[in-house]
Amino acid sequence: MPNQAGTWVEIASGLREFVGRLDLVICDLWGVMHDGIRPHSRAIDAIVEARAAGIKTVFLSNAPRPRGYVRDHLVAMGVPREITDLVVTSGGLARDEVRALYSGAKLYHLGPEGDRNTIEGLPVDEVSHPDEADIIFATDLDFHEIDEHRLWLQKAAERGVPFLCANPDRIVHVGENLYPCAGAVADLYTGMGGDVHWFGKPTAKALTSCIGEVGMPADTDGRRIMMIGDSLQTDIAGARAAGFCGLFIAGGIHREEAPLVAQSAKGDKISVAEFQKIFGAEKAVPHAVMNALIW
């Protein structure tokens, strides 16, 4: 359940503290399990130990790629194959909608050539310009700057062309560098009056789809499900939307503000008021916070 009425956010020392309180952990990938280049070994240990303790786990990523691609990429990066058996991606969810609703449509892919496997095999006709499209499928950016997309997408927005955002993240760390994502273009498109369809976090549907992925009943108590992630705007907002608990990893995209959590803490907790002073009153509030995912 969302931490809306609570007055404190728990500062957890490890995922082991939640054994007996959880049936399912839904875990973000980028920023929690890896930094885009290398995996975080202690996060891997935490997932392995959680499974050994009887907690089901599934990875939920806003990666705009098919599930199989992300699974193979994790293994190639050094994540043990045995914990990558269950992966849900925003790209996979977007592909599902294209198959269900847009068969035969003219599709414009907004993103680099390297993302083309996300649209391969879909029952659509690909076009080379958004002005020609019935739908826009966004995996990343077409231009370096977000505002450069304004004129490129203007006519499509005016025609009401649906913009399927397969990567709702606004920014991502790659190593120590910060890069904009398709979610930032979707925000621009919304501001232009365009019709945006979001996939992945923070939509409740993305999180609740994970319940079926692990074979649990759809009516599982949300208090026994925890979303772990480093984004308040996607991961923790998604937990709130779905009615699940949220564990915020402060050392991810919010790493600059993370030291302020310890400075403002009262023992093993921080007040919601102090948390919102650090991260913003408009942001979703988690149930618990850790600097990095460890067991």
C-alpha positions, -999 to 999 in steps of 0.1 A, spaced: 0 0 0 13 35 -7 32 53 20 8 83 19 -4 84 55 29 73 71 51 98 89 84 79 87 105 62 60 124 32 73 162 32 67 169 -4 59 203 -20 64 196 -49 41 169 -68 22 171 -95 49 151 -72 72 120 -79 50 121 -117 52 87 -129 65 71 -96 54 72 -102 17 60 -128 -9 73 -110 -40 101 -86 -49 98 -67 -82 132 -53 -89 144 -26 -112 176 -33 -132 195 -2 -143 207 17 -112 199 -12 -89 214 -44 -104 239 -27 -127 251 7 -139 248 0 -176 283 -13 -178 289 -37 -149 267 -56 -125 265 -48 -87 277 -80 -70 260 -72 -37 227 -66 -54 230 -100 -71 237 -116 -37 206 -99 -23 183 -114 -50 199 -148 -47 194 -148 -9 159 -135 -12 150 -164 -34 167 -188 -10 145 -173 18 113 -181 -1 107 -147 -17 97 -148 -53 116 -122 -75 110 -108 -110 129 -80 -128 109 -51 -142 128 -28 -165 119 3 -185 143 -10 -211 127 -5 -246 138 -40 -257 122 -74 -259 124 -96 -228 147 -121 -243 172 -95 -254 174 -80 -219 178 -114 -203 207 -123 -226 223 -89 -220 222 -94 -182 239 -128 -185 265 -114 -208 271 -86 -183 278 -112 -156 244 -116 -139 238 -153 -130 214 -169 -155 194 -186 -128 180 -152 -114 171 -139 -149 144 -164 -156 116 -138 -150 120 -105 -168 93 -80 -178 103 -50 -200 85 -19 -211 95 -27 -246 79 -61 -244 47 -46 -230 46 -20 -259 51 -48 -285 22 -66 -269 -1 -35 -275 11 -31 -311 1 -67 -318 -32 -63 -301 -44 -29 -314 -23 -17 -343 -19 -46 -368 -13 -32 -403 -6 3 -391 21 26 -404 47 27 -377 75 52 -373 104 41 -350 118 70 -329 152 58 -317 186 45 -330 192 17 -354 205 -4 -325 170 -6 -310 155 -21 -342 150 -55 -326 122 -40 -305 101 -35 -337 113 -65 -357 85 -90 -363 56 -67 -355 27 -68 -379 31 -32 -392 44 -12 -421 74 9 -411 77 45 -425 107 68 -425 91 100 -411 66 107 -383 44 128 -407 36 95 -425 29 75 -394 -3 61 -378 17 53 -346 51 64 -333 70 37 -313 97 54 -292 126 36 -278 151 65 -274 159 98 -291 163 108 -327 183 139 -319 208 148 -292 186 175 -276 151 169 -264 137 202 -279 151 193 -313 122 168 -316 96 196 -314 94 204 -351 101 168 -361 69 157 -342 47 187 -346 25 175 -374 21 141 -358 10 156 -325 -15 178 -344 -29 148 -362 -34 129 -329 -9 102 -338 -4 79 -307 31 81 -293 39 47 -277 66 53 -252 85 20 -248 111 36 -224 93 60 -199 126 68 -181 135 105 -184 172 101 -176 196 72 -170 232 69 -157 256 50 -179 286 46 -156 291 81 -143 274 98 -173 238 110 -174 217 107 -206 181 116 -215 157 89 -225 125 85 -245 103 95 -216 117 130 -219 105 132 -255 71 118 -245 68 147 -220 76 171 -248 49 154 -270 24 156 -242 31 193 -239 25 197 -276 -10 182 -271 0 148 -284 -14 115 -273 11 95 -253 7 58 -243 31 49 -215 45 14 -209 65 2 -180 68 20 -147 51 40 -132 19 25 -147 1 2 -122 -4 -23 -151 33 -29 -155 37 -38 -119 6 -59 -116 16 -79 -147 45 -92 -126 22 -110 -102 10 -133 -130 46 -136 -143 56 -154 -111 23 -174 -109 8 -157 -79 -29 -149 -75 -40 -115 -89 -55 -106 -55 -23 -111 -36 -21 -86 -7 -1 -55 -20 15 -51 14 34 -83 8 48 -71 -26 77 -47 -28 90 -27 -58 127 -19 -55 141 9 -76 162 40 -78 137 63 -94 110 81 -73 93 91 -106 90 56 -120 97 29 -95 83 43 -64 55 61 -81 47 28 -98 46 11 -64 21 37 -52 -1 33 -82 -2 -4 -78 -7 -3 -40 26 -21 -33 54 -13 -9 84 6 -22 121 3 -14 140 33 -27 177 28 -37 190 63 -31 225 57 -46 212 54 -82 200 84 -102 195 104 -70 231 97 -58 238 135 -54 211 138 -28 217 104 -11 241 117 16 214 140 29 192 110 39 217 99 65 223 135 77 185 140 82 178 106 98 166 100 133 182 66 141 169 41 116 142 63 100 137 96 83 105 116 85 84 120 54 87 157 58 125 156 57 124 131 28 103 154 8 126 184 16 154 164 0 137 149 -30 107 172 -36 72 173 -22 57 161 -54 76 129 -55 62 95 -44 73 85 -9 87 50 -3 82 28 27 120 22 31 153 35 17 187 20 12 218 35 -4 224 4 -25 207 -30 -27 224 -55 -3 213 -85 16 
